[in-house]
């Protein structure tokens, strides 16, 4: 049901609403046969709170009624009888234009399908089509961010993944399902980005890896950056050199010690190294 805009959504004056919409059409059965719009459904939502501001849905009778099947293969599918008394597209064109024009368009696979059908329908009645100020195609967005776990990324598959029920293939119902799917996906992705080590199998959001050191008999965790230089964090600890303090008698490497090490190579005995290193670090 439509809501009062001022009461339901307090956002900056002039902000653009988002309109989620969906079309139901005929399915061409032979080459050269075109799609015919059978239903239009849309929900206008506040971009700040995603609350519903306005909704509209209507069946549409195509000029060629014979293009509509007598029986639908879907339980709630649109039949020829259902649209026989529906308005023609030109009768609802003004309302559809006012809902879509100048708003952000959103929907599932709208870029390649619904937007094309809208243009065709307005062209058929000789009127300019509405234009969006932006577009959010959830098929592309979710395929990139969420696709590997939800199969073929059709709305029915996404609804099944989140246990939202079966897709009805009716415009307004599918729009509401689209909104619910987006909210669920956004929540999951937010949680995964917040707790990646717990909710993700791999560290996809972090360029670092966790390694472990044993120091003073305790197990310590640290992060190794992908860069060659270690982080500048005060808590960062360098890995111990592979020689114990008892063997070399040193805790850090100075320029003088480096020279002694160089001299100690070859024929120099280890006792010489120990003698010089102790005297340098007193």
C-alpha positions in Angstrom: 0.0 0.0 0.0 1.2 3.5 -0.7 2.6 5.5 2.2 2.9 9.1 2.9 6.4 10.2 1.8 7.0 12.8 4.5 5.8 10.5 7.3 7.8 7.4 6.2 11.0 8.8 4.9 12.8 11.9 6.1 15.6 12.4 3.6 17.1 15.4 2.0 14.8 17.3 -0.3 15.5 16.5 -3.9 17.0 13.0 -3.1 16.1 10.4 -5.7 13.9 7.5 -4.9 14.6 4.0 -6.0 11.9 2.1 -8.0 12.1 -1.6 -8.0 10.0 -3.0 -10.9 9.3 -6.2 -12.8 7.6 -7.2 -16.0 5.7 -10.3 -17.0 5.7 -11.0 -20.7 4.8 -13.6 -23.3 7.5 -16.0 -24.4 8.1 -16.0 -28.2 7.8 -19.5 -29.6 9.2 -18.8 -33.1 11.8 -16.6 -34.7 10.6 -13.0 -35.4 7.9 -13.2 -32.7 8.3 -10.4 -30.1 7.8 -10.2 -26.4 4.4 -8.7 -25.3 4.1 -7.0 -21.9 1.4 -8.7 -19.8 2.0 -7.1 -16.4 3.9 -4.3 -14.8 4.6 -4.0 -11.1 6.7 -1.5 -9.2 7.5 -0.4 -5.7 9.0 3.1 -4.9 11.3 3.0 -1.9 13.1 5.5 0.2 16.8 5.3 -0.5 17.7 6.0 3.2 15.4 3.4 4.9 14.1 1.2 2.1 10.5 1.7 3.3 7.8 1.5 0.7 6.5 4.9 -0.5 4.3 3.8 -3.3 3.3 0.7 -5.2 1.5 0.0 -8.5 0.7 -3.1 -10.5 -1.5 -3.7 -13.5 -2.2 -6.5 -16.0 -1.9 -5.3 -19.6 -3.7 -6.6 -22.6 -1.5 -6.9 -25.7 -2.8 -5.7 -29.0 -2.4 -9.2 -30.3 -4.3 -11.2 -27.7 -3.6 -14.5 -29.5 0.0 -14.2 -28.4 -1.1 -15.0 -24.9 -1.4 -18.7 -24.0 -4.8 -20.1 -23.1 -3.2 -22.0 -20.3 -0.1 -21.1 -18.4 2.6 -23.7 -17.4 2.9 -21.9 -14.1 0.4 -22.3 -11.2 -0.1 -18.5 -10.9 0.8 -17.8 -14.6 -1.0 -15.2 -16.6 -3.6 -16.6 -19.1 -5.4 -15.1 -22.1 -8.6 -14.9 -20.0 -6.8 -13.0 -17.3 -5.7 -10.2 -19.6 -8.7 -10.1 -21.9 -10.3 -7.3 -19.9 -7.1 -5.6 -18.8 -6.2 -2.1 -20.1 -3.9 -1.7 -23.1 -0.4 -0.4 -22.5 -1.3 3.0 -23.9 -4.0 3.3 -21.2 -1.5 2.9 -18.4 1.5 4.5 -20.1 1.2 7.8 -18.2 1.2 6.0 -14.8 4.2 3.8 -15.7 6.1 6.8 -17.1 5.5 8.8 -13.9 6.7 6.0 -11.7 9.8 5.2 -13.7 11.0 8.5 -15.1 13.8 10.3 -13.3 14.3 7.7 -10.6 16.9 5.0 -9.9 15.7 1.8 -11.5 16.3 -1.5 -9.7 15.4 -5.1 -10.4 16.7 -8.5 -11.3 18.0 -8.8 -14.8 16.4 -5.5 -15.8 19.3 -4.2 -17.8 19.0 -6.9 -20.5 15.3 -7.6 -20.3 12.9 -5.3 -18.6 14.5 -2.1 -19.7 14.4 -3.3 -23.3 10.8 -4.3 -23.1 9.8 -0.9 -21.6 11.5 0.9 -24.6 9.7 -1.3 -27.1 6.3 -0.8 -25.4 6.6 3.0 -25.5 8.0 2.9 -29.0 4.9 0.9 -30.2 2.6 3.7 -29.0 4.8 6.4 -30.4 5.9 7.9 -27.1 9.3 8.6 -25.6 10.2 6.0 -23.0 11.0 7.0 -19.4 14.7 7.3 -18.5 16.5 6.5 -15.2 19.1 8.6 -13.4 20.8 5.4 -12.2 20.4 1.7 -12.3 20.9 -1.3 -10.0 20.6 -4.7 -11.6 20.7 -7.2 -8.8 21.6 -10.0 -11.1 24.9 -8.4 -11.9 25.6 -7.2 -8.4 24.8 -10.5 -6.7 26.5 -12.6 -9.3 29.7 -10.7 -8.6 29.3 -10.7 -4.8 27.3 -13.7 -4.0 26.9 -15.9 -7.0 29.1 -19.0 -6.3 26.9 -20.2 -3.5 23.4 -19.6 -5.0 23.5 -21.6 -8.2 22.3 -20.0 -11.4 21.3 -16.7 -9.7 17.8 -16.7 -10.9 15.3 -15.2 -8.5 13.8 -18.6 -7.8 17.2 -20.0 -6.8 18.0 -17.0 -4.6 14.6 -17.3 -2.9 15.2 -21.0 -2.3 18.7 -20.4 -0.9 17.2 -18.0 1.7 14.0 -20.1 2.2 11.8 -17.2 1.2 9.3 -19.4 -0.6 8.6 -20.0 -4.2 8.7 -17.3 -6.9 5.2 -16.6 -8.1 6.2 -14.9 -11.4 3.8 -12.1 -10.8 5.3 -8.6 -11.0 4.5 -7.1 -7.6 5.2 -10.4 -5.7 8.6 -10.8 -7.5 9.5 -7.2 -6.7 8.9 -7.7 -3.0 10.9 -11.0 -3.2 13.7 -9.1 -4.9 13.9 -6.6 -2.1 13.9 -9.4 0.5 16.7 -11.3 -1.4 18.8 -8.1 -1.5 18.4 -7.5 2.2 19.3 -11.1 3.1 22.4 -11.0 0.8 23.5 -7.6 2.2 23.2 -9.0 5.8 25.2 -12.1 5.0 28.0 -10.1 3.2 28.1 -7.6 6.1 28.5 -10.3 8.6 31.2 -12.0 6.6 33.2 -8.8 6.2 32.9 -8.2 9.9 33.9 -11.7 11.0 35.9 -13.0 8.1 37.9 -15.5 10.0 34.8 -17.2 11.4 32.3 -17.0 8.5 34.5 -17.4 5.5 36.5 -20.4 4.4 39.3 -18.3 3.1 40.6 -14.8 3.9 39.2 -13.1 0.8 39.1 -9.6 2.3 42.5 -9.4 3.9 45.9 -9.3 2.2 47.6 -10.7 5.3 48.0 -14.2 6.7 48.3 -15.3 10.3 51.4 -17.2 11.4 52.5 -18.4 14.8 55.7 -18.2 16.8 56.7 -19.7 20.1 58.5 -17.3 22.4 59.2 -17.9 26.1 57.2 -21.1 26.1 54.0 -19.2 24.9 52.2 -19.3 21.6 51.9 -15.9 19.9 50.0 -14.9 16.8 51.1 -12.2 14.4 50.4 -11.0 10.9 52.8 -11.1 8.0 52.1 -8.3 5.5 52.3 -9.0 1.8 54.9 -6.2 1.8 58.6 -6.9 2.4 58.8 -4.5 5.3 57.0 -5.3 8.5 54.1 -3.2 9.8 55.0 -0.2 11.9 52.8 -1.3 14.8 54.5 -1.1 18.2 53.2 -4.6 19.0 54.8 -6.2 16.0 57.6 -8.7 16.9 60.4 -9.7 14.5 61.1 -13.4 14.0 64.1 -14.6 16.1 67.4 -15.2 14.4 68.3 -18.9 14.1 71.1 -18.5 16.7 70.5 -18.5 20.4 71.8 -15.8 22.8 73.8 -18.4 24.6 75.7 -19.4 21.5 76.6 -16.0 20.2 76.2 -13.8 23.2 74.4 -11.1 21.2 70.8 -9.7 21.1 71.0 -7.5 18.1 73.2 -7.0 15.0 75.4 -3.8 14.9 77.6 -2.7 12.1 80.7 -3.7 14.1 79.3 -7.2 14.7 78.7 -7.6 11.0 82.3 -6.8 10.3 83.4 -9.4 12.9 81.1 -12.0 11.4 82.6 -11.3 8.0 86.1 -11.7 9.4 85.2 -14.9 11.2 84.3 -16.7 8.0 86.6 -19.2 6.5 89.6 -20.1 8.8 88.5 -18.0 11.8 87.6 -20.1 14.8 84.2 -19.7 16.6 86.0 -18.7 19.8 87.4 -15.6 18.0 83.9 -14.6 17.0 82.6 -15.1 20.5 85.5 -13.1 22.0 85.0 -10.1 19.7 81.3 -10.0 19.8 81.2 -10.0 23.6 83.8 -7.2 23.8 81.8 -5.1 21.3 78.5 -5.3 23.1 79.7 -4.6 26.7 
